[in-house]
Amino acid sequence: MATQGQVITCKAAVAWEPNKPPVIEEVQVAPPQAGEVRVKILFTALCHTDAYTLGGKITVEAQDHRDTPSSQDISFPYSFP
């Protein structure tokens, strides 16, 4: 495979804050580590929980890690009001 062991660039829908539409951005994805695999996603959709969260019903505190060595990591700890 041509990308094996390499960082790849992908497009992702990123939700930076509630009640705003997700933004299509290019993200860097690191190669898989031990016990991980890389899969190619061809089609996807939002589930009810995604839509509920994007609508501001669940408080989401996004932690942007773009300046760290694992730049593809953005974590979303959820808390319910």
N, C-alpha and C positions, 0 to 999 in steps of 0.2 A: 504494500500500500504506500502511496506517495507521501502521505502525511504522517506515517507512523513515527512516533517519537518527537513530533514537531508541534509547536504552538500553531493553532489555526485561527483564522478570523471568521466569525459568523455574524449574522444579523440576529438581533433579539429585540423583542418588544419589552421595553423597560418602563415600569411604573415608578416614577420618582416621588409622587405624592397622591393622596386620595382626591377623588373628584376631578382628576385631570386625565385625559387620555394617555395611554402608553405611547412612548416615543420609540420609533425604530432606530436602533443604534448598532454600530459594529462593535463586537466584543471579542476579546482575545481569550481563547480557551486553551489551557495548558494540556499537555499530553497526559494520558491516564497514568496514575501512580499504581503501586502494588495493590491488587484486589479491585481495581477499577477497570472499566471498559469505556470506549468512546462509541456512541451510537449516532447514526445519521437520522435526524428527525425530518421527515418529508412533509408531514401535515400535523397541525395541532389546533387546539381550540381552548377557549377559556371555560372553566367549569363555574358552577354557581358560586362556590366559595371565592374564586378569583373576582368575579363580578361584585360580590358582596363586599369584599375587601377594598376593591378599587372605588366603590361608592362611598367609602369612609365609614362603614358600619363597624369595622374592626380597626383598632388603632395599630398602625404598623410603624415601627421605628427602623428605618432602613439604615444599614451601616455600610457606607461606601468604602470599599477597600482598594480602589483603583490605584493608589499610590504604594501599595505593598507588593512584595514579590508575587503573590498569588492574585494577580490583578483581575482574574475572572470571578473572584468570590464576592458576592454581595449577599448578605444574610438579612432575613426579614423575621425578627422575633415578633410574634403576634401577641397582643393582649386584648382581652375582651372588656368593654366598658361595663 
